[in-house]
Amino acid sequence: MQIVLKDNKIKIDMKGDIPLKIIEAVKSVFQTAKVFNDAGEEIIIASESKWLQKLIKETKPQKIVSLYRENRKLSQSELGKKIGQTGKYISDIENGRRNISIKTAKKLAEVFDISWMRFFNETRRR
């Protein structure tokens, strides 16, 4: 993999097995940086794709809980226990019968290792 940045004042050219955190850091500071695979083809980081950004923005918080729970292969009951609640509580969230409180969002975020703000996107305010 390779990161290339060329502007009037700075030139960066990194090669090898570059950790994703370094790629993200360089791209956050230098938006014009490009990432290439070993074949010289430009790589678009999934989190930067317009398709994924749109999907994230439009995904309702209750669906996020369901997706993360299923990805971790947890039942609703198992997830409920991890956050000090019941399986019915998780079911109510996933089916839109209960809103996600900040306290619950923080507990879910800890289980899923994501930002608790992920449960409060634009779709919640509609």
HUMOJO-V213364 format. One record per residue. SS is DSSP state (~ for helix, > for strand, _ for the rest). OMEGA is omega in whole degrees, 0 to 359 (NA if undefined). D_CENTER is the distance of its C-alpha to the mean C-alpha in whole Angstrom. Layout:
SS,OMEGA,D_CENTER
SS,OMEGA,D_CENTER
//
This chain:
_,183,22
>,171,23
>,179,22
>,175,25
>,176,25
>,169,29
_,186,30
_,187,33
_,188,33
_,172,30
>,177,30
>,177,27
>,180,27
>,179,25
>,177,26
_,180,25
_,186,22
_,179,20
_,181,17
~,180,14
~,178,14
~,178,17
~,181,16
~,179,13
~,180,16
~,181,18
~,179,17
~,179,16
~,183,19
_,183,21
_,181,19
_,179,22
_,179,21
>,180,21
>,182,20
>,173,22
_,184,23
_,179,26
_,179,28
_,180,27
_,181,25
>,179,22
>,174,18
_,179,16
_,186,12
~,182,10
~,179,7
~,184,11
_,180,12
~,179,14
~,181,13
~,179,10
~,178,10
~,180,12
~,179,11
~,182,8
~,184,11
~,182,13
_,181,12
_,182,14
~,181,13
~,177,15
~,178,14
~,178,10
~,181,12
~,181,14
~,180,12
~,180,10
~,180,14
~,178,15
~,178,13
_,180,14
_,178,18
_,171,19
_,177,21
~,179,21
~,179,24
~,179,22
~,178,19
~,180,22
~,181,24
~,181,21
_,177,20
_,180,24
_,180,24
_,174,26
~,178,24
~,178,26
~,178,24
~,177,20
~,179,22
~,177,23
~,184,20
~,180,18
_,174,22
_,179,21
_,181,24
_,174,23
_,179,20
_,178,18
_,178,20
~,179,18
~,179,20
~,179,18
~,180,15
~,178,15
~,178,16
~,180,14
~,179,11
~,179,14
~,185,14
~,181,10
_,177,10
_,177,7
_,178,8
~,178,11
~,179,11
~,181,8
~,181,11
_,179,13
_,183,12
~,185,15
~,180,16
~,185,17
~,183,20
_,NA,21
//
